């Protein structure tokens, strides 16, 4: 297994995931037993190598995404102070409808000038946790909308009804708040 400064691909992906989910960089370096200059070099080299690996085989991108979203791998398995468990994160959006609600809240709010990250934060979700939820529910959605399944038509109806419900809800909620990028410019 390839390593850079003693850090495997899996550990690098897990480190990145833990960083986005709130683990301090100092804790990452402690777990990997690296000093700051070596950690910085490791990040730079893995970033470059990851681009090469994904060019060779897109399975690396898939695996990176999985580890990024659920970063309890390698030396990070069982570590504390960073990423919440997938089970804990799923409690923030325990079902597909809740996920769709948050997704559409972000989308419509952004159309009205609201930062989508602040919308996530209102649900107690940071970008790392949102990444975990996205991976989980995109896999669910892929299975839900399998066009070869006998119940595809019913599943598609369920999917579109959820989208319509939450899009319409948030469009109505934000209908009175029109924003323009030029509102604060005086000539």
Secondary structure by P-SEA (a helix, b strand, c coil): ccccccccaaaaaaaaaaaaacccaaaaaaaacccaaaaaaaaaaaaaaaaaaaaacaaaaaaaaaaaaccccccccccccccccaaaaaaacccaaaaaaaaaaaaaaaaacccaaaaaaaacccaaaaaaaaaaaaaaaaaaacccccaaaaaaaaaaaaaaaaaaaaaaaaccbbbbccccccc
